[in-house]
Amino acid sequence: MPNRITMKMRHVHGEVLLAAADSELVGKEFREGRLHIRVDPNFYGEIKVSEEMFITSLGMCTIANLVGKRVVGIAIEKEFVDPENVIYIDGIPHAQYAKMEE
């Protein structure tokens, strides 16, 4: 199934912010203990993209907010995210990524 990733890119204070989620999670909320995440379409967008477009966007962004098994799995596979830095909220993986300049 192509285009199962929903994402939005924007420029914020000199940074390129990517918000991406597995498409089926957009519009849903997840809670576990004190943790809560709302996969809001205003933040994560409504544009569905291919895995290739998502990977290209990860390479261009300086900050990423990622939700879902698919997007977090790709970010781990492509070495943008360390699996030890992934949190789970009601079984849903969530990761953040920041590119640090050397």
Kinemage of the C-alpha trace (Angstrom):
@kinemage 1
@onewidth
@group {chain A} dominant
@subgroup {mainchain}
@vectorlist {calphas} color= white
{ca met a 1} P 0.000 0.000 0.000
{ca pro a 2} L 1.670 3.223 -1.098
{ca asn a 3} L 1.366 6.566 0.649
{ca arg a 4} L 0.595 5.314 4.165
{ca ile a 5} L 2.579 8.130 5.782
{ca thr a 6} L 1.061 11.522 6.540
{ca met a 7} L 3.422 14.445 7.021
{ca lys a 8} L 3.850 18.176 7.107
{ca met a 9} L 7.019 20.264 6.848
{ca arg a 10} L 7.331 23.857 7.991
{ca his a 11} L 9.984 26.429 8.788
{ca val a 12} L 10.041 27.508 12.441
{ca his a 13} L 12.654 29.924 13.856
{ca gly a 14} L 15.275 28.934 11.301
{ca glu a 15} L 14.609 25.212 11.690
{ca val a 16} L 12.940 22.825 9.255
{ca leu a 17} L 10.343 20.892 11.259
{ca leu a 18} L 8.965 17.604 9.980
{ca ala a 19} L 5.907 16.099 11.634
{ca ala a 20} L 5.057 12.615 10.351
{ca ala a 21} L 2.745 9.801 11.411
{ca asp a 22} L 1.364 6.542 10.148
{ca ser a 23} L -1.700 7.735 8.233
{ca glu a 24} L -4.173 5.602 10.181
{ca leu a 25} L -3.136 7.333 13.434
{ca val a 26} L -3.935 10.898 12.335
{ca gly a 27} L -6.849 12.287 14.307
{ca lys a 28} L -6.430 9.819 17.189
{ca glu a 29} L -5.279 10.255 20.798
{ca phe a 30} L -3.251 7.869 22.920
{ca arg a 31} L -2.765 7.825 26.689
{ca glu a 32} L -0.697 5.734 29.044
{ca gly a 33} L -0.186 6.837 32.606
{ca arg a 34} L 0.987 10.440 32.513
{ca leu a 35} L 1.892 10.240 28.821
{ca his a 36} L -0.520 11.575 26.220
{ca ile a 37} L -0.234 12.286 22.517
{ca arg a 38} L -2.804 13.655 20.105
{ca val a 39} L -1.961 13.039 16.451
{ca asp a 40} L -3.555 16.290 15.343
{ca pro a 41} L -3.973 16.784 11.578
{ca asn a 42} L -3.216 20.498 12.058
{ca phe a 43} L 0.286 19.545 13.236
{ca tyr a 44} L 0.960 16.298 11.339
{ca gly a 45} L -0.742 17.459 8.153
{ca glu a 46} L -3.071 15.759 5.757
{ca ile a 47} L -0.736 15.022 2.843
{ca lys a 48} L -0.019 11.333 2.330
{ca val a 49} L 3.411 10.539 0.938
{ca ser a 50} L 5.505 7.570 -0.128
{ca glu a 51} L 8.237 6.076 2.034
{ca glu a 52} L 10.784 7.545 -0.387
{ca met a 53} L 9.383 11.075 0.065
{ca phe a 54} L 9.369 10.603 3.842
{ca ile a 55} L 13.019 9.459 3.838
{ca thr a 56} L 14.014 12.421 1.648
{ca ser a 57} L 12.176 14.761 4.031
{ca leu a 58} L 13.972 13.243 7.042
{ca gly a 59} L 17.258 14.078 5.347
{ca met a 60} L 16.185 17.700 4.797
{ca cys a 61} L 14.703 18.473 8.226
{ca thr a 62} L 16.549 19.676 11.305
{ca ile a 63} L 13.828 18.570 13.759
{ca ala a 64} L 11.336 15.725 13.426
{ca asn a 65} L 8.365 14.586 15.483
{ca leu a 66} L 7.419 11.012 14.526
{ca val a 67} L 4.511 8.771 15.542
{ca gly a 68} L 3.710 5.214 14.541
{ca lys a 69} L 5.354 1.880 13.860
{ca arg a 70} L 5.911 2.624 10.178
{ca val a 71} L 7.514 6.090 10.419
{ca val a 72} L 9.534 5.366 13.554
{ca gly a 73} L 10.658 2.036 12.079
{ca ile a 74} L 11.901 3.738 8.915
{ca ala a 75} L 13.677 6.430 10.963
{ca ile a 76} L 15.427 3.694 12.963
{ca glu a 77} L 16.300 1.682 9.846
{ca lys a 78} L 17.817 4.766 8.170
{ca glu a 79} L 19.699 5.624 11.410
{ca phe a 80} L 17.970 8.938 12.141
{ca val a 81} L 16.630 7.602 15.464
{ca asp a 82} L 18.242 5.302 18.020
{ca pro a 83} L 15.740 2.625 19.115
{ca glu a 84} L 16.693 3.284 22.750
{ca asn a 85} L 15.247 6.802 22.407
{ca val a 86} L 11.775 5.677 21.345
{ca ile a 87} L 8.949 5.940 23.849
{ca tyr a 88} L 5.679 4.037 23.644
{ca ile a 89} L 2.319 5.528 24.513
{ca asp a 90} L -0.434 2.905 24.620
{ca gly a 91} L 1.780 0.730 22.396
{ca ile a 92} L 2.338 3.468 19.784
{ca pro a 93} L 5.996 4.402 19.163
{ca his a 94} L 6.911 8.097 19.357
{ca ala a 95} L 10.325 9.589 18.612
{ca gln a 96} L 11.832 12.999 18.183
{ca tyr a 97} L 14.879 13.781 16.114
{ca ala a 98} L 17.150 16.815 16.103
{ca lys a 99} L 20.080 17.290 13.751
{ca met a 100} L 23.094 18.666 15.610
{ca glu a 101} L 25.693 20.603 13.661
{ca glu a 102} L 29.313 19.660 14.346
